[in-house]
């Protein structure tokens, strides 16, 4: 089975992977969302987790979009990156996106149901068993979601 590293785009991303972890660095362009989705699909295929692909791709898209839209500075985008990391655990796949912002993820209030934007974390919550965020030192944060790998009845 080919490694996700074979599918990288040298202009915008670098890939690091091991048997249970795969990472993709994104510069933050909107075109890279398609690359992140393809990377997620190929990685889960390599791990024989085809049944998890749709949920994982949706979660990765939401987390990466939030990181690019809210986590990257609007200036000097060349210096900053967003990192997508997929980790295979015994009963979960962890989708984690790291960005350089110290701003916490914003979870909209239930009364905001008519908003056009801002539902991404609701989607992440609905598709994952657990999700959360972790501060990075010296700056930044990682927002992560754990998706079950067992087949759902």
N, C-alpha and C positions, 0 to 999 in steps of 0.2 A: 504494500500500500504506500503511495507517495506521501511524503512529509509536507505539511503546510508550508514549509520554508521554500518549496519549489514553486509556489504560486505567489510569491511576494512581488511587489512593485518596487524596484530599486529607487525610484524617484521620491517616494513618500513614506515608505515604511520599512522597518526591519523586523524580522521574525526570529524568535528563539523558541526552541521547543525541546522537550524531553518526552519520554514515554507517557508521562502523566500530567505534563504541563505544556501549554503552548501560549506564546505571547506575541503580540503584534503592536508595534509602535505606530501611531497615527499622528500626522502633522496637524490634522484638524480641518481638512477640507471636506466639504459635503460629499464629494465623490468617494471619499474613503469609507463612507457608510456601507456602500456596496461591497467594498473590499473586506470590511469587517464581517459582513454577513456571509460572504463566500468563505472567508477564513474559518468562521464558526461552523459552517456546514461541512467543510472538508475535515476539520478537526474531529467533530463528532462522528463523522463517517469512519474516520480512522480508528476511533475508539469503539466502533460498533454500537453507537447510540443514536441510530437513525430515528427512533421513536421519540427522542428528546429534541430533535433538531428545530422544529417549528417554534417551540417555546423558547429555546435558547437563542435563536436568531432574533426573535421579538425582544427578549430581554436585552441582548447585546445592542440592538439598534436603539432602544430607549436609553440605556445607560451611556452609550457613546454619544448620542445626540445631546443629552444633558451636559456631558463633559465638554463637548465642543462649543455648545451655545452659551453655557454659563461658567465653565471652568477655565477656559483659555482666555488669556488677556487679549483685548482687541488690537493690541500693538505687539510687535516683535513675535509674531506667531512662529517664526522660524526657530526661535530659541526654545519654545515650549512644545511639549508633546503630550498626547494622551496615550496611555498604555492599556491595551486590552489583554487580559490574562484569563485563560481557561484552565481549570485544574480539575482533574479527575480524582475523586475520592471514592471510598468504598461504596457508598450508596447515593452520592450526589455528584453533580458537576457544578463547580463554582464559576460564575461569570463575574469578573471583577474589572472595573475601569478606574484608572487612576488619572487624576488631573492635578495641575499645579495650584488650584484655588483652595483657600482656606474656608470659603463660604460653604455652609452646610447645605445638604440637599433640602429642597423645599417641597414639602408634602402638602398639597392643597387641602383645604378644609372640605368636609362633606357638602357644605352648602354651595360650593363653587362648581356645581355640576354642569352649568351652562357655559363655562369657559371653553374657548376654542383650543387653548393650549394648557399644558400643565397637568395632564393626566398620566404622564409616563410612569411615575412611581406607583400609581394605582395599578397600572398594567403589570409592572414588575412584581408588586405584592400579590396580585391575583395568580400569577404564573409560577411563583416560587414558594418553597416551603418556608424559607427565611430570607430576609434581606436586611441590609444595614449599611453603615459606613464606618470608616476608620480614619482617623487623622494620620497624616504622614509627617515625618520629621525630616527636615526643618519646616517644610511647607507642603501643602497639598492634602488631598484626601483620596481614599479609595471607596467607591460605592460598589457593593457586591450583592449577589443573589445566589442562593443555593437551590438548584433544581434537582428533584429526585430522579434517579436513573432507572428505578424499577418500572416495569410496565404497569400502567394504571388499568384497572378492570373496566 
